[in-house]
Each structure stands twice: as structure tokens, then as C-alpha cells.
Amino acid sequence: MPENTIVKIRGLCKSFDGIIALNNLDMEVKKGDIYGFLGPNGSGKSTTIKALLTLVKPEMGDIEVFGQDLNINAKSILKRIGSIIEKPGFYERISAMNNLKLLAKYSDIKITEKELIEIFDTVGLSDRKESKVGSYSHGMKQRLGFAQAIMHKPELLILDEPFGGLDPKGSRDMRKLILKLNKEKGTTIVLSSHHIDEIENIANRMIIINKGSSVCEGSVKEIVENNKMSIIIIVDEPAEALKKLKASRLPIENISLVSNVIKLNCSHDAIPFINQYLQLSGFKIYEIRKEKALENYYLTFT
């Protein structure tokens, strides 16, 4: 496995009571990635994550992490991984600081009080570290779970639905936290999410899986730019502009007029040509915008 590859999965298969969860799944996570893991419910995301953490044993396939076979070197590999795969559970009646001290003790993690204070600062809970966890909001508990996952300075962090149940502020805080850890510590992060916009905003690489198999994998930017997306166009004479566009030889599809707004599908590269064509045809353009590009691409496979 190349030195810059952190996780390499090949031909992973798993079923539960005859129901296929993973079907010959391949995926590869590179060092420094924020790797988005997308798929509908039942697609195999959680099973894959649990297989990476040795909580589920695959029937077939290979998993290499840090260049080592997970089956052979699980103990040493898991020491280098942090994870949040379920709702974080803490002792509600004691402080957040004491929770982490207890968890560090039980997990045999050597960490100083100064280092714990730094972790609370990293996750934005410095002013509440001595508060009882029972007084924490859902978003604060998520951040405390994040703190727990990074106590041992993992090289790989695995997050299963980290935005689940968070309000807009909580989602923003979690997004900042993920980006900060990746940028400042160089931590490789794998995150599964139903929040497609969040994946588009923070991930540099991603995989879409469906029915236990990979549908596509690669750079988020390339996936968005190289595949047709939905475009919204607002002009002064929409009905006439629609006729013009339909009669043109531009690489566009599924063009329609909805509430005086033109909608069509095209590649990222076609947008400047559409803009130029409408301007040269004498139309006044008020707005051209992309409509959730990654979401539209995702929905074509799921």
C-alpha cells in the first residue's frame, strides 16, 4: 500500500441473516483526507465503519490501515484511530473534565491535565469543562464526544453521522471543528453523513455507496464539475430565452420553465457558454446559479 494511503478496502462482503450489507466494496482513504461517506439508509455505511473498527467481521475481502492488515494487527492499529459511531455516552452527574479523566483512565490513555485543557479549548468547551454533562445541550455533548475521540491524538478519526440532530449552529461548530483538526493536526478524517451539503462543504474526497457497493469514488470537486448539475437561470424574458436555449446547440438537457425561472441540466464547463449565449441574444441576465450539485448527482444513484 502506498505511504500516503491510510485505508485500503478491497472486495469487502458482509451479510446479516441472508441480507447483503456489503457487496464487494472497494474504497481508499489517503493521508490528510477529509473523506465523505455518502449513501442512503441500509447502504452499508455503518457496517463498513464497524468493520474498520473490528466491531463487525467481514465474510470476504481485505482491510489495510496504515499499511497493515487489520486482521493481523488490529490491536496496534486501533490505538491510532479515534471514533464516534454512536451517540456519545457520559456520566451526567459529574463534570465534563472528570468524565474525560475517567475515560482516559479506563482506556489506559496517558494524558496530563494541561493536555485535557487544550482539548477542551480545541472543541470550544473551555468555559464549560467543569459543568456537569447533564447541563450540556445535544451539540455540546457531540463536541465532548469529539474531545473523547481525540484524547489519544489519533492519526485517523472516524465519525458516523456527526451532524445528526444538530441545529444550524451546532452543525457549523462541528464543521469548524473537523476542519480545524484536519488543518492544524493533519488528522485524516472519515465521516459518514446524510447531510450532503456538509460533505460538499468540507470533504476533499468522497465515496457514494448503494446496496453495499461503491457507485463512485474520487475528488468532490471533480465529481461535481465533471457531471451534469441543475442550473437556475433568471432573465428578463424567460419564455423567449427558453425557446432560444431549446433551439441552440448548447450541451444542455431537461430544460423547462417553472414560475418564470429556467431550469436545466448541464456540465460545470457549459455555464459560461450559456451565459455568453444569452447575453449575445439580447437577454438581461439577473441570476445564474447551481442548485445543490452534489445532491443532484447523489440522487441519480440512490
C-alpha positions in Angstrom: 0.0 0.0 0.0 1.4 3.5 -0.9 2.7 5.5 2.0 0.0 8.2 1.5 -2.8 5.6 1.7 -4.3 5.4 5.2 -7.2 3.0 4.5 -7.5 0.5 1.7 -10.5 -1.8 1.4 -10.8 -4.4 -1.4 -13.7 -6.8 -2.1 -15.4 -6.4 1.3 -18.5 -8.6 1.7 -20.9 -9.0 4.7 -24.4 -10.2 5.1 -26.8 -10.4 8.1 -29.4 -13.2 8.1 -29.1 -13.6 4.4 -29.4 -9.8 3.7 -26.4 -8.4 1.9 -24.9 -5.4 3.7 -21.6 -5.1 1.8 -21.2 -6.4 -1.7 -17.6 -6.4 -3.0 -16.9 -2.9 -1.6 -13.7 -1.1 -2.6 -12.6 2.2 -1.1 -9.4 4.1 -0.4 -8.6 6.9 2.0 -5.5 9.0 1.6 -3.4 10.7 4.2 -4.8 14.1 5.1 -8.2 13.4 3.5 -11.5 14.6 4.8 -13.3 11.7 3.2 -17.0 11.9 2.8 -19.0 8.7 3.0 -22.5 9.0 1.4 -25.3 6.5 1.0 -29.0 6.0 1.9 -30.1 4.1 4.9 -29.2 0.5 4.6 -26.5 1.2 2.0 -23.7 -0.3 4.1 -22.0 2.8 5.6 -22.3 1.8 9.2 -21.3 -1.8 8.5 -18.2 -0.5 6.7 -17.3 1.8 9.6 -17.8 -1.0 12.2 -15.6 -3.3 10.0 -12.9 -0.7 10.2 -13.2 -0.7 14.0 -13.3 -4.6 14.1 -16.8 -4.4 15.5 -18.1 -6.4 12.6 -16.2 -9.3 10.9 -16.4 -9.3 7.1 -17.0 -12.7 5.3 -14.7 -11.8 2.5 -12.3 -9.0 1.5 -9.2 -7.2 2.8 -8.8 -4.2 5.0 -5.4 -2.4 5.3 -5.0 0.5 7.7 -1.7 2.4 7.9 -0.3 -0.2 5.5 -1.0 -3.1 7.9 -3.5 -6.0 7.7 -6.3 -5.2 10.1 -7.0 -8.9 10.8 -3.4 -9.4 11.9 -2.5 -6.1 13.6 -5.9 -4.9 14.9 -4.6 -4.0 18.4 -1.8 -1.7 17.3 -3.9 -0.2 14.5 -6.9 0.7 16.8 -4.6 2.6 19.1 -4.1 5.0 16.2 -7.8 5.5 15.5 -10.4 7.7 17.2 -14.1 7.3 16.5 -17.6 8.4 17.3 -20.0 5.8 16.0 -23.0 6.1 18.3 -24.5 8.8 20.4 -21.7 9.7 22.9 -22.5 8.4 26.4 -21.2 10.2 29.5 -21.8 10.3 33.3 -24.4 13.1 33.5 -23.9 14.0 37.2 -20.2 14.7 37.0 -18.2 17.4 35.2 -17.1 17.1 31.6 -13.5 17.3 32.8 -13.9 14.4 35.2 -15.7 12.4 32.5 -12.7 12.6 30.3 -10.3 11.8 33.2 -12.2 8.7 33.9 -12.4 7.6 30.3 -8.7 8.2 29.9 -8.0 6.1 33.0 -10.3 3.2 31.8 -8.8 3.3 28.3 -5.2 3.5 29.6 -4.6 6.8 27.9 -1.7 8.8 29.3 -2.8 12.4 29.3 -2.0 15.4 31.5 -4.4 18.0 32.9 -2.8 20.6 30.7 -3.4 18.4 27.6 -7.1 17.9 28.6 -7.5 21.7 29.0 -6.0 22.1 25.5 -8.5 19.6 24.1 -11.4 21.5 25.7 -10.1 24.6 24.1 -9.9 22.8 20.7 -13.6 21.7 20.9 -14.8 25.0 22.2 -15.8 23.9 25.7 -13.2 25.7 27.8 -15.8 27.7 29.7 -17.9 24.6 30.4 -15.3 22.0 31.2 -16.2 22.0 34.9 -20.0 21.9 34.3 -22.0 18.7 34.8 -22.6 16.9 31.5 -26.3 16.8 32.4 -26.4 20.5 31.7 -25.0 20.2 28.2 -27.0 20.6 25.0 -27.0 17.9 22.4 -24.5 19.9 20.3 -22.2 20.3 23.3 -22.3 16.5 24.0 -21.4 15.9 20.4 -18.3 18.1 20.9 -17.5 16.4 24.1 -17.6 13.1 22.2 -15.2 14.6 19.8 -12.9 15.5 22.6 -13.0 12.0 23.9 -12.2 10.6 20.4 -9.1 12.8 20.1 -7.6 12.3 23.6 -5.0 9.9 22.4 -4.1 12.0 19.4 -5.3 9.6 16.7 -4.0 9.7 13.1 -7.3 8.6 11.8 -10.7 9.9 13.1 -13.9 8.1 12.0 -17.2 9.9 12.5 -20.5 8.3 11.9 -23.2 10.9 11.3 -21.5 13.7 13.2 -24.2 16.3 12.2 -27.1 14.1 13.2 -29.6 16.0 15.4 -27.6 19.3 15.4 -29.2 22.7 14.9 -27.6 25.1 12.3 -25.2 26.5 15.0 -24.3 23.0 16.1 -23.6 21.9 12.6 -21.5 25.0 12.0 -19.5 24.3 15.1 -18.9 20.7 14.2 -17.8 21.7 10.7 -15.3 24.2 12.1 -14.0 21.5 14.5 -13.5 19.0 11.8 -11.7 21.5 9.5 -9.6 22.7 12.4 -8.4 19.3 13.4 -7.6 18.3 9.8 -5.7 21.5 9.1 -3.8 22.0 12.4 -3.1 18.4 13.4 -3.1 16.8 9.9 -5.6 14.2 11.1 -7.2 12.1 8.4 -11.0 12.1 8.8 -13.6 9.7 7.5 -17.2 10.9 8.0 -20.5 9.4 7.0 -23.4 11.8 6.7 -26.9 12.3 5.3 -26.1 16.0 5.2 -24.9 16.1 1.6 -24.2 19.9 1.7 -21.9 19.3 4.6 -19.9 16.8 2.6 -19.7 19.2 -0.3 -18.5 22.0 2.0 -15.8 20.2 3.9 -14.7 16.9 2.2 -12.0 16.8 -0.4 -12.7 13.2 -1.4 -15.8 11.0 -1.2 -17.5 7.8 -2.0 -21.1 7.1 -2.7 -22.3 3.6 -1.9 -25.6 1.9 -2.5 -26.7 -1.6 -1.7 -23.3 -2.3 -0.3 -21.2 -1.4 -3.4 -19.3 1.6 -4.5 -21.2 3.8 -7.0 -18.4 6.3 -7.4 -15.3 7.5 -5.5 -13.0 10.4 -6.1 -12.4 14.1 -5.6 -15.5 16.0 -4.6 -14.5 18.9 -6.9 -14.1 16.6 -9.9 -17.3 14.7 -9.2 -19.3 18.0 -9.1 -17.5 19.6 -12.0 -17.5 16.6 -14.4 -21.1 15.6 -14.0 -24.3 17.4 -15.1 -25.9 19.6 -12.5 -29.1 21.5 -12.2 -28.9 25.2 -13.1 -31.3 28.0 -12.3 -31.5 31.0 -14.8 -33.5 34.1 -14.1 -33.7 36.5 -17.1 -36.0 39.4 -18.2 -37.9 37.4 -20.8 -37.9 33.8 -19.6 -40.3 32.4 -22.2 -38.3 33.8 -25.1 -35.0 32.7 -23.5 -36.4 29.2 -23.1 -37.2 29.0 -26.8 -33.7 30.3 -27.7 -31.9 27.8 -25.5 -34.0 24.9 -26.8 -33.1 25.8 -30.4 -29.4 26.2 -29.6 -26.7 23.6 -29.9 -25.5 24.1 -26.3 -24.9 20.9 -24.3 -28.0 21.2 -22.1 -30.7 18.7 -21.0 -34.1 18.7 -19.3 -34.7 22.4 -19.9 -38.0 23.7 -18.5 -39.7 26.9 -17.3 -41.1 26.9 -13.8 -42.6 30.0 -12.3 -40.7 32.2 -14.8 -37.5 30.5 -13.8 -35.5 28.5 -16.4 -34.2 25.1 -15.1 -31.8 22.9 -17.0 -29.0 20.3 -16.6 -25.5 20.9 -17.9 -21.9 20.3 -17.0 -20.0 22.8 -14.9 -17.9 23.8 -18.0 -21.1 24.7 -20.0 -22.2 27.5 -17.7 -20.0 30.3 -19.2 -21.2 29.4 -22.7 -24.9 29.6 -21.6 -24.2 32.9 -20.0 -22.5 34.3 -23.1 -25.2 32.9 -25.5 -28.0 34.6 -23.6 -26.1 37.9 -23.4 -25.4 37.9 -27.1 -29.0 37.1 -27.8 -30.0 40.3 -26.1 -31.4 39.0 -22.8 -30.8 40.7 -19.5 -29.5 38.1 -17.0 -30.4 38.6 -13.4 -29.0 35.4 -12.0 -27.4 32.0 -12.9 -26.8 29.6 -10.1 -26.1 26.0 -9.4 -28.7 24.1 -7.5 -27.1 21.7 -5.0 -24.8 20.0 -7.4 -23.7 17.1 -5.3 -27.2 16.4 -4.1 -28.5 16.1 -7.6 -25.6 13.8 -8.6 -26.1 11.7 -5.4 -29.9 11.3 -6.1 -29.2 9.8 -9.6 -27.7 6.7 -7.9 -29.9 6.3 -4.8 
